[in-house]
Amino acid sequence: MPPGPRRGAAGRSGTSGTELRLALGVLVHSGGATLWHIYVFVLALGTVNAVETPTRMSFLSEMVGVEPLPNASALSAAYFNAARILGPAVAGLLISGYGVATVMLLNAVSHLATVVCLLLMRPDELVPGADRRRDAKVMDGLRHVAARRDLLLPLSLVASIGLLGFNFQLVLPLLAKTVFHTGCASFGLLTTALAAGSLAAAVTATTRNGGPSERLVLRAALGFALTETVAGPASGRGPAS
């Protein structure tokens, strides 16, 4: 995909996500939001993210080129997690003072910055990617992976951890409310702690010249699994709200 269309796809996805967040914020602010509304908006946002995330990640290579791509990816994760550190902490405080609806509206408006940045980019300075088959299908990708034994382990780890381990958006609110009996501010701090760890890992990754070894990846996956297992029996001792 040429740089122009790829940037356009990222811009359209960002605009759609902003519109959905703004509509949900307005609905919550009006007091007319019900559970089925949340389901619809979550489904719509998930669909947008399914397009936006791979487009954004592949667009990164066209902004910096192939050689600095690993460091650029690590820096991208670093600023993403920096936002995750500040955002939840500030949001928790704002929710306590101004309510959920106001914070949702502010969140929607903040996403306009991404769209503006995409519009201000100069396409002639982007690095075109290699020509790709336009008729390539998902099965072609699966056959390629099946023929590459070196890809089976990392992809299997990503699949298992993504399906079974990365459930923080569900677990952290439950821990804050039903286990530790705390409010929005404490939930924001829990999310901030999670993002701080991710930021530290992303910054550490920028110091590496090459990719991690297979042994390091396996140790990291094992450490992640053990940490989640240890956190499972945690019991709340905070004050009841």
C-alpha positions in Angstrom: 0.0 0.0 0.0 1.5 3.4 -0.9 2.2 5.9 1.8 -0.7 8.1 1.0 -3.4 5.4 1.2 -1.9 3.9 4.4 -1.8 7.3 6.1 -5.3 7.9 4.9 -6.5 4.6 6.4 -4.9 5.5 9.7 -6.5 8.9 9.6 -10.0 7.5 8.8 -9.7 4.9 11.6 -8.6 7.6 14.1 -11.5 9.9 13.0 -14.0 7.0 13.4 -12.7 6.2 16.8 -12.9 9.8 17.9 -16.5 10.0 16.6 -17.5 6.9 18.5 -15.9 8.0 21.7 -17.5 11.4 21.4 -21.0 9.9 20.7 -20.7 7.6 23.7 -19.5 10.5 25.9 -22.5 12.6 24.9 -24.9 9.6 25.5 -23.5 9.0 29.0 -23.6 12.8 29.7 -27.3 12.9 28.7 -28.1 10.1 31.2 -29.6 7.9 28.5 -26.9 5.3 28.3 -27.9 1.7 29.0 -25.9 -1.6 29.0 -26.8 -2.5 25.4 -25.5 0.9 24.3 -22.2 0.1 25.9 -22.1 -3.3 24.1 -22.8 -1.6 20.7 -20.1 1.0 21.2 -17.5 -1.5 22.5 -18.2 -3.7 19.4 -17.8 -0.7 17.1 -14.6 0.5 18.8 -13.2 -3.0 18.7 -13.9 -3.1 15.0 -12.1 0.2 14.4 -9.2 -0.9 16.5 -8.9 -4.1 14.4 -8.2 -1.9 11.4 -6.3 1.0 13.1 -3.8 -1.0 15.1 -2.2 -3.1 12.3 -2.3 0.0 10.0 -0.6 2.1 12.6 2.1 -0.5 13.3 2.8 -1.1 9.6 2.8 2.7 8.9 5.6 3.1 11.4 8.1 1.4 9.0 7.2 4.0 6.3 7.9 6.9 8.7 11.4 5.7 9.8 12.5 3.0 7.3 13.7 -0.5 7.9 17.0 -0.1 9.8 15.8 2.0 12.8 12.4 0.2 13.0 13.2 -1.9 16.1 14.2 1.2 18.1 11.3 3.2 16.7 8.9 0.5 17.7 10.3 0.5 21.2 10.0 4.3 21.4 6.4 4.1 20.1 5.6 1.7 23.0 7.4 4.0 25.4 5.3 7.1 24.6 2.2 5.0 24.5 2.9 3.7 28.0 3.8 7.1 29.2 0.3 8.2 28.2 -1.1 5.2 30.0 0.8 6.3 33.1 -0.5 9.9 33.1 -3.9 9.3 31.6 -5.4 6.9 34.2 -4.0 8.8 37.1 -5.4 12.1 35.9 -8.7 10.4 34.8 -9.2 8.9 38.2 -8.9 12.3 39.9 -11.1 14.0 37.3 -13.8 11.3 37.6 -13.9 11.8 41.4 -14.4 15.6 40.9 -16.3 15.9 37.6 -17.9 12.5 36.8 -17.4 9.8 34.2 -19.2 11.6 31.3 -17.0 14.7 31.5 -13.8 12.6 31.4 -15.2 10.5 28.4 -15.8 13.7 26.5 -12.3 15.0 27.3 -10.9 11.7 26.1 -12.7 11.9 22.8 -11.5 15.4 22.2 -7.9 14.4 23.0 -7.9 11.9 20.1 -8.3 14.7 17.6 -4.6 15.5 18.1 -3.7 12.2 16.4 -5.9 13.1 13.4 -4.3 16.5 13.1 -0.8 15.1 13.3 -1.6 12.7 10.4 -3.0 15.5 8.3 0.2 17.6 8.9 2.5 14.9 7.8 4.4 15.3 4.4 3.8 12.2 2.3 6.8 12.9 0.1 9.1 12.4 3.1 7.8 8.9 3.9 9.7 5.8 3.1 7.7 3.6 0.6 7.3 0.0 1.6 8.1 -2.9 -0.6 5.5 -3.9 -3.2 3.0 -6.3 -1.8 0.6 -8.6 -3.5 -2.8 -7.0 -3.4 -4.5 -10.4 -3.7 -2.8 -11.9 -0.6 -5.2 -13.6 1.8 -5.1 -14.7 5.4 -4.4 -18.3 4.4 -1.3 -17.1 2.5 0.0 -15.6 5.8 -0.8 -18.8 7.7 1.1 -20.9 5.1 4.1 -18.6 5.3 4.1 -19.0 9.1 3.8 -22.8 8.9 6.8 -22.8 6.6 8.9 -20.7 9.1 9.6 -22.8 12.1 11.4 -19.9 13.8 8.1 -18.0 13.8 6.0 -20.7 15.5 7.3 -20.1 19.0 6.9 -16.3 19.2 3.5 -16.4 17.5 2.3 -19.2 19.8 3.4 -17.2 22.9 1.7 -14.1 21.6 -1.5 -16.1 21.0 -1.5 -17.8 24.4 -0.6 -14.7 26.4 -3.0 -12.5 24.4 -5.9 -14.9 24.9 -5.2 -15.9 28.5 -3.0 -13.3 30.1 -3.8 -9.9 28.8 -7.1 -9.4 30.5 -6.1 -6.3 32.5 -9.0 -4.2 31.3 -11.3 -6.6 32.9 -9.3 -7.6 36.0 -8.1 -4.3 37.2 -11.6 -2.7 37.6 -12.8 -5.8 39.4 -9.7 -5.8 41.7 -10.2 -2.1 42.5 -13.9 -2.4 43.3 -14.7 -5.9 44.5 -11.4 -7.0 46.0 -9.7 -3.9 47.4 -13.0 -1.9 47.8 -11.5 1.3 46.4 -12.7 4.0 44.0 -11.8 5.6 40.7 -8.6 7.2 42.0 -7.2 3.9 43.2 -8.2 2.2 39.9 -6.2 4.9 38.1 -3.2 4.2 40.2 -3.4 0.5 39.5 -3.5 1.2 35.8 -0.6 3.7 36.2 1.5 1.0 37.9 0.8 -1.4 35.1 1.8 1.2 32.5 4.9 2.2 34.4 6.2 -1.4 34.1 5.4 -1.4 30.4 7.2 1.9 30.0 10.3 0.6 31.8 10.4 -2.4 29.5 9.9 -0.3 26.4 12.8 2.0 27.4 15.0 -1.0 28.2 14.2 -2.4 24.7 15.6 0.7 23.0 19.0 0.0 24.4 19.3 -3.3 22.5 20.9 -3.4 19.1 19.2 -6.6 18.0 16.2 -8.8 18.7 15.9 -10.8 22.0 17.0 -14.4 22.1 14.6 -17.3 22.2 15.7 -18.0 25.8 15.0 -14.5 26.9 11.5 -14.5 25.4 10.7 -17.8 27.1 12.0 -16.5 30.5 9.9 -13.4 30.1 6.8 -15.3 29.3 7.3 -17.6 32.3 7.9 -14.7 34.6 4.7 -13.1 33.3 2.7 -16.2 34.0 4.2 -16.7 37.5 3.4 -13.1 38.4 -0.2 -13.3 37.3 -0.5 -16.6 39.2 0.9 -15.0 42.4 -1.5 -12.0 42.0 -4.5 -14.4 41.8 -4.9 -15.1 45.6 -4.6 -11.4 46.5 -7.3 -10.4 49.0 -8.6 -7.0 49.7 -7.9 -5.3 53.0 -8.8 -1.8 52.0 -11.7 0.2 53.6 -15.2 -0.8 52.3 -16.6 1.9 50.1 
